[in-house]
Amino acid sequence: QVQLVESGGGSVQAGGSLTLSCTVSGYRYRLYCMAWFRQAPGKEREGVASIDSGTFTKYADSVKGRFTIRKDNVVNTLYLEMNSLEPEDTATYYCAAENYLNCGNLFPSGGRWRLVSYWGQGTQVTVSS
């Protein structure tokens, strides 16, 4: 059974930084694409960044230049490094995974998040002005 466990959320002032982590177990990590999504109260879930089974990445326009997605295949962990945080970044952040055949479900601009197979439980990020 695939399991995704996020950590690293918290509260920070605007302009600050946070790094989220997602530890993965239960599947052959190298054969999967992964991503970060977020959902603010009253809003639809949206893609933030995705990475394929290699190193190809995609970002939502709203986070380009501020956020970096990366993974460490040795420890089966996905990261989201967030810099220059803004109050608009406040949301619950979710780690997601898909078999490499369905990577498109994870693309930030794809709008196919409802098709995603695996989700973490979410971690809260709050940015104050």
Secondary structure as UniProt FT lines:
FT   STRAND          3..7
FT   STRAND          10..13
FT   TURN            14..15
FT   STRAND          18..25
FT   HELIX           29..31
FT   STRAND          32..39
FT   TURN            41..42
FT   STRAND          46..51
FT   STRAND          57..59
FT   TURN            61..66
FT   STRAND          67..72
FT   TURN            73..76
FT   STRAND          77..82
FT   HELIX           87..89
FT   STRAND          91..99
FT   HELIX           100..106
FT   TURN            108..110
FT   HELIX           113..115
FT   STRAND          118..119
FT   STRAND          123..128
//
